[in-house]
Each structure stands twice: as structure tokens, then as C-alpha cells.
Amino acid sequence: MTVYQLPVEVATFTRWLTELAARIRPDTGWYGVFAARDPEGLRACFDGAEILPWDVVESLLQDAGEPADGPLAARAGALYAAAATAHDRRPGGAAALAERRDLMDRERRYAESRARELGEQLRAATGAAEAAGLESDLAWIRDDRARAVARVTELTTRLARLGEAGHAAPARAPVAAPAPAPAPAPAPAPAPVAAQPSAPAPARARTPAKSRPRGARYAWLEESAEEREAVAVPVLPTGGAAPRGARFGGGGESAATSDRARAAEARDPAEAARAAANAVYALQRLRAQGRSGEAHVLLCEALSGPPDRLPALAAELHRAGLGADWSTLLWEAASLPPGRLAAVAGVLADAGRAADCDRLLRQGVARPVEELAGACAALHAEDHHREAHALLTAFVRVRPPEDAARLAGADPRGLVPQLLDAARAVSVARERDLLHALRVAGLAGA
């Protein structure tokens, strides 16, 4: 059996990367975003099988509180360039770079189209809550575009240097690091959180596979999550505590506590107001001390508490001028388990926060169709029929008709008429496309 040995330059860079990661908590900041959405891709980069895009390296430096023009960033650029040069010269390296560049160019075009669409919706928005939601979505899609543009430039440069080198012996001098990509975040960047030296060795946990998300933040590996029935999610080598928050399944929650029981738990309004005031006070203190990573954890933990308290927390956050934190919390909530997602959406609707509810459901439509079927059923079970219709309308608006047909297959008798009604609310063309997809799937007469 042939054993592949990492080039010295790649091994040196991955050691540096691991040392940097040890300074960052895995569930905060950009690291938390990348680790939650593409754990296998990030693991491959830590193992040296792939090279991180440079904009991701910059984001990790930002998470660690390192200035972009500081000495550590300069060393990172040199190590990165040397590693990328050595990695690209492996057999098939040029073809892989060209394929990756084409992928990122498609991502750039998608992001530009989506940004124009969101911009038009924002100009037509009639309420402050709706506008805030669209602004948050627009910030993310602009980040996608900025990263895609930077990666196309980087990959083009690497291809050109590979062509210039020809068949010459591998050069040891590092090439110039690619230009940094602007990365506007939808929430304040977190400050570094000290690692725990006594943390246990990295563990592995089984989790259901999720659809690979759109966007340049995750598109550096060819393999998609849909190609795996289940993935092993590694706890990356940070030395920190185990990930927590909605994107990690609400880590640490007892299996005996059901989502529905939590959602139905009655809460005193005065108690909810006190809890919200205390949470916002703690959040403000953490922000004032530069402990933004811990502030993010505090927000995530709010999602593991009684859903009935969330409207009070939303009101208190907006009263304190922390509307961006509420946007972050809703974004995290979009990855909750189906029953829990439905419970949160229902609570927001009952509290008169229809715009927040609709925004949460719009952000949740990227989930696998099986999970969406469960969320829709849970909403109907709680008599939140308007919210179930909003979820399906958002789904047929952004997902292809073939996905809608797969969703209908989970409950043809119930979902086919609901999906057709939702598609009709979008456009005549969308209804026609869905009918065709249903016929192909043998569900048109359901």
C-alpha cells in the first residue's frame, strides 16, 4: 500500500493552524460557523489533505484577536503560501485548482443574484422587523460574495504560478500571500477565549447528515454532505470545551426533556421579563469586557430554555439597542430540531412577532426535507396553520421543484395540496413547475 507523506511545508502550516485553533473556542465566531457547517471539510484542512482558503485563515486570526497587519498574520501568510505551493504541485493539482475555481465562480454569480433579490425585497420592506431580517440576510450573502471573489482571485493566482513553474523542481521560497477578503459579519466579531489545557482528547460524535449549505463560507471541498448518510463530526483540536448552541443540537440537553414539553411549559410573564433583563445585563457586561465569544454562548443557551421566554428576551434586546444579537439568535434557532423549531416559531407568532416568526422559517428552509416535513407537522399540531403555510411558501420560493416533490413524498395526502397552495401564492410559473415535478414523482393525484 502506498503511504502518502505530507510535504514539509504543508505539515508545518497545519501545525501552526492547530496551535492557532487552540486559542479559539470551537463554537464561537467564524470558527463556530465553519465548524458547524462543514466539520469534515475543516478536519481535512487540519489534517493537511486540503488547504484552507486564505479568507478562512484570516477569519480565524480575527477570532483569535490578531491584527491583520500584525507579525502573526505575516507569518501565517508566508507559511500558507509555501503550503499552498507544495500542495498544488501534487499530481492532479492543476485540474483540482481549475475545478475549484469554476465552483467558486458559480458561487460568486449565485451570491450576486441573491444579493440583488434581497436588495429589492429590502427596498420594498414595510416594517422595521422585516427590514432588519433582510439586512441580516443581505450581510451574509455579501460575505459569501466577498469570499467567493477572493477565492477566485486566489485560485487564479495559484494556477498561474503553477503554470510558470512548469516541471521545475519544487521551489522552497514562499510566494506572496493572496489579498485578504473583506468579510462583513452579521454580528460583532468575537474576542479570543482562552483554551482549557486539561480538556480531554478530541472526541467524535455521530449526527444525521444535513444538506450542504450554499455559500462561499463552506465551498472548499468537492464532496457534499448529501453524499453521506451520516457524518462523523469531530471536535476540532482547540483544547476548548465541547461545542454548545443550536448548531450543535443544544449540547448537553437531557434526552428525557422533550422539545414539545418545553414548548408547552407555562411561564409567568413577570418571571420571563426578569430572566430577559438579567440575560441582557449579563450580555452587556460581557460585550463591555470584550468577551464576545462568551456573549455568543449566552445567546445560544437562551435557545435551550423555555421558548415562552424568547419574546420577552427579544423585546429587551431591542430596548437595549442589541437588535443584532436578536438576529444572531434567530439565525441559530433556524438549526434547532424540527419540533423545537416549530415551538419557537409558534411562540413568536402567538406573541405578535409575526415578522420574526416568518424570518425564522425562511432561514430554516435550507434544512433536509425530512426535517421540514416534521416541522410542518408540528406547526399544524399546535394549530399554527399560518406559520406552516409560511414555511412551505418560503420553501417553494427558494428550493427547486424536485425538492418540493421529495417533501411531498413524506406525507402526500397532507403535503401535496399544501405545497400547491404555497406555490400558487408565489407565482403561476412556480405552481406549474411543481405540478410537473409531482407528476414525475407519481404524486400528482395524491
N, C-alpha and C positions, 0 to 999 in steps of 0.2 A: 504494500500500500504506500502510495506517495504521500509524504507529510509536507504540507506547505508551511514554510517558515516565514514569519513576518519580516519584511525589510527592517533594518535597524531604525530608519527614520520613522516608520510607522509605529514601531514598538515604543520609541522614545516619546512620540506625540501622545499615544494612548496612555502612557504612564503619567504624563503631565495632565492629561484630561481627567484621569481618575483622581489625581491629587486636587484638582480644581473642584471636582464634584463633591469631594469630601467636605468642602466648606459650605455646601448648599443643601438645604433640606429638599427631599425629592418631591414634596407635594406643594411647593410654593413657587411663585414667579413663573418665568418662562420654562424653567426646568420642569415644574409641575405640569405645564401644558404639554411639553414634548413627551415626558414620561408616561402621561396618562393616555395620550392619543396614539403613540407608536412605540410601545415598550420594546418590541422586538427589533425595530429599526435602530433605536438608540443603543440597545445592547450590542448589535452588530458593530456599531461605531466604537463602542468602548472596547470591544474585542479586537478591533483592527481590521475586521472583514470589510468595512466600508469607512469612508472618510466623511465626517460631519460637514455639512455646508458651512461656509465661513460665517454666515449670519447667525447660525445657531451657536457657534463658538462665542461670538460677540455677545449674544444674549446671556450665555452662561457667565461670561465675565461681568456683565451688568448685574446678574443675580448675586454674584459674589462681592459686589460693591467696588469693582476695579474700574478706574477711569479708562476711557477708550484710547487715550494718548499716554497711558502710564507704562512703566517698564514691563509689567507682567503681560500687557496686551502686545507689546512689541516682541517679547519672547514668544508669545503664542503665535504671532504672525510668521515668525521665522520657522518654528517647529512645524506649523501647519503646512507651510509652503513646501518644505522638504518632504513631509509625509505624503502630501498630495502628488508630488512629482514621482516619488518612488511607487506609490500605489497605481498611478496612471500608466506606468511602464510595464505593468504585468501583462501577460498575454490576453488579448481581447480588450485592453484598457481603452483604446481609442473608440471602438464600437460602443462600449458601455457609456463613455462620456457623450457621444453623439446622441445615443438613445435618451440619456438623462436630460440632455439639453432640449430635445424635442418635447419631452414630457413637461419640462418647466415652462417652455414657451406656450404650450397648451394651457397650463395653469395660469400664466400671465393673461392670456386672452380671456379665459373664463372670469378671472378676477376683475378685469376691466369692464366686461359686460355686466357682471353682477354689481359693480360699483355704480355704473350708470343707472341701473334699475333701482338701486337703493336711493340714489340721489333724487330720482324722480319721485319716489314714494315719500322721501323726506320733505320735499317741496310741497307735496300735496297733503302732508300730515295736518290734522286739525287740532290735536290735543298735545299737551306737554309730555304726557307719559308715552304716547305713541312716538313722538319725535325723539325722546330720549332713547327709546329702544332702537329706533332706526339709526341714530347716531352711533350707538354702541356696535351694531352690526356693521355699519359702514367703516368704523375704525378697524374692525377685524379684517374686513375684505381689503382695505387699503394696506394693511400689514401683509396680507397674502400677496398682493401685487408687488409691494416693495421687495419682499423676499424673492419672489419669482424673477423679477427684473435683475436683482443682484446675482441670483444663481445662473441665469442665462449668461450674464457677463462673465462670471467666474468660470463656468464650464467652457465658454468660447475661448477664454484666455488659456485655460489648461490644454484644450485641444490644439491651439496654435503652438504652444510651447512643445507639445508632444511631437507635432509635425516638424518643428525646427530641429528637434534633437535627432530625428531620423533614427538610424541604427547605431548611433554613437553610444559609447559606454555611459552608464548612469552617472549623471552629474551629482556631486555632493553639495554644491553651493545652493542654498535655498533661493527660490525665485521670490519675487515680490508678492506679498500677501494681497488678496483681492480687496477691492474697495469695500468699505463697510456699507451695509444696507440699512437704510432708515427703518426703524421698527416701532411705529407708534402703538402703544399698548392701550387697551381699553380701561385699564386700571393702573394706579401708581405702581412703579417697579418696586419689588421687594428688596429689603436690605438683607445682607448675609446673616445667616443663622448658624451659630457655632455647632459643629458636629459633635456627636457623643462618642468619645473614644472607646467606651465599653459596649457599644452596640453589638448585637450578635452578627454572625456572618450572613451574607446575602441569602435570602430565602426565595423560594419560588412558590407561587400560588396558581391554582387553576381558575380560569374565569371564562365565561362564554365569549365567543368571538363576536366582535362588533364590526359594522361596516366601516371601511376605511374612510375617514373624513376627507372632505375636499380641502384644498388649500395648500399653499407652498410650505406651511409650517411642518407638514408631515411627509411631503413627497420626495424622499430621497432614496427609498428602496423600491425595487420593481414589484416585489411580492406584496399583495394586498391582503387585508385581514379576511376578506370574503373567501380566500383560497384555503383557509384553515377552519376546521370545525371548532377547534378550541386552541387557545394560545397560552403558553406559559408566561406569565407576567413576572419579570424579575424585579426584585427590589434592587435598584441600581447601586453601585458601590459608592455610597455617600457617607456611610458611617452614621447617618442620622436615624431618626425614629421612622417606624413604618409609615407609609403614606396614609393620610386621612382625607376625608372630604367626599363629596358626592361622586367625583370621578373615580374614586376607588371603592365604591359601593358602601360608603359610610362606615369605613373601617372600625372594627371593634364593637359593632352593634350586635346585641344578643339575637340569636335566631329565634328565640321564643317571643320576641316583640314583633308583632306583625305590623306591616305598614297601615293596614286598614284600621287596626285597633288604635294606633297612634293618631290617625286622622280623625277618628270618631271621638277621641278623648275630649271631654268638656273642659274648658279653661275659663277661669274668671277673667273678665276684661281688665280689671284693675291689676291682677297678677301679671297678665300679658304686658300691660303698659310698664309696670315696674321692671320686668325682665328686659324689655326693649330699651328702657332708659339705662339700665345697668350695662347692657351689651354695648350700646353706643358710647357710653362713658369709657368703658374699657378699650373700645376701638380707637377713640380719640387719643387716649394716653399712649397706646402702642404706636400710633402714627407719629405722635409728637416725639417719641423716643427713637424714631427711625426703625422700629421693629415691624416693618410692613409684612414680612413673612408670617409672623405670628398673628397679625391682624387678619390675614387671609385665612389662616386656620380657624380663627374665631368665627369668621363668616361661614365657613364650611360646616362648622359644628352646629350652627343655628339650624341647618337643614336636618340634623338628626334629632332635633327636639320636636315638640308638638307643632304640627303645621298651623294650628289655630293662632299661634303667636306671631306668625310671619307678617300679617297685615300691620300689626302694631309696630313691628320692627321696621317695616317699610316706611311707615309714617314718621317714625323717629329719625331714621337715617336721612330722609329728605328734609326734615325740620332742622337737622344739624348740618345741612349742606353736603351730605355724603351720598348723593344720588348715584355716583359712580360705583360705590360699594353695593348698593342695591342691584345695579346692573350686573355686577360680578356674581352676586348671589343667585340671580335668576339664571345666569349662564351656567353656573354649577348645577342648579336644580334641574336643568334640561337633561342631565345624565343620570338622574335618580331612577331606581327600578320603576317599572310601569305603574304599579299600584300606588307607590309613593308620589310619583309624578302627578297622577290623577288627583290624589288627595290634596297636594299643594295647589294645583290648578283650581280645584273646586273651592278651596278655602279663599283663594284670591277673588274668585268670581262672586262668592257669597258676600265678601267684604266690600263689594263695589269696585274692585280693582280689575275691571274687565280688560283694560289695555295691558296690564302686567300679565294677566292670565293668557291673553292671546299671544303676547310676545314669548312667554314661556313655551307655549305649544308650538309656535313657529320654530323656535330653536330646537325643539325636540324631534322634529320630523326627519332628521338625518339618521335616526336610530334604525336598527333592523326591523323589518316589517312585522315580525312575530311580536316584538315588544310593543310596537304601536297598536297592534290588534288588542293586546292586553290592556293598554292604557285606555283605548276607546271603550272597551267593555267595562272597565272600572268606572269611567265617567258616566256611562249610561246607568250603571247600577246605582249610582248616587244621584240620579235624576239631573245630571249636568249635561243635558242633551245639546244645548247651545255650544258648550265647550267641546263636546265630541265632534260636532259639525265643524267648529273652527279648526280642530286638529286635522280632520280629514281634508278640509279645504286647503289648509296650508300644505298638506302632504301632496295633493294632486297638482298644486300650483308649482312645486319645485322638484318633485320626483317624476321620473319617466312613467308612462302608462303601464309599462311592463311591471314595474314595482307595485303599482296600484292593483294590478291583476293578482300579483302574488299576495298582497294584503287581503284582497277579497277572498282568496282561497282559504284563509283562516276561518272564515265564517260566511260562506257565500250567501246564505239566506238573509243574514242581517247586514252584511257589509256591502254587497253589490248595490242595492238601492241607495244606501247612504253615500257611497263613493260617487255614484252617478249624479246624485243631488249636489254633492260638493263640486264635481267637475262642471256641472251646469252653471253653478254660481261663479265659476272662474271665467269660462267662455264656451261658446258653441264648439269651437275647434277642439278644446280640451275634452269636452264630452264625447265628441266624435272619435278622438284618438283612444279614449278609454274604452268605448264600446268595441272598437276594433281589437284592442288588447284582451278584453274579456272574451270575445268570440274565439280568438286564437287559443286562449286558455280553457275553452269549453265552459265558460261561466256566464255567457250572455243570457241564458234562460233561467239563471238561478233566482 
